[in-house]
């Protein structure tokens, strides 16, 4: 895996293959104020409540 091909978790810094992230294999892409941030599967599990809290109230 080269630096150009790797995605990096915005919380813990774990690196992964973009193909795995794009396929939805546990990675989460988060967009906020025009910035994109990736979260690895472990951080997604650890922070799922924070992620849910960002959903608009219409969702619920």
C-alpha positions, 0 to 999 in steps of 0.5 A: 500500500502506498501513501496515495492509496491509503486512507487514514482514520481521523481519530486514531491514525490507523491506515487502510486500503481505500478499496475496503473503505469504499466498499463499506467494509467497516470504514465510515466517511464523514463530511463536515464543513466541506472536509472529509474524514475517514473513521476506521471500524474500531473508532466507528464502533467506539464512537457510534453514539457521537455519530448518531448524535450528528444526524438531523432530528428529521431522521428520527 
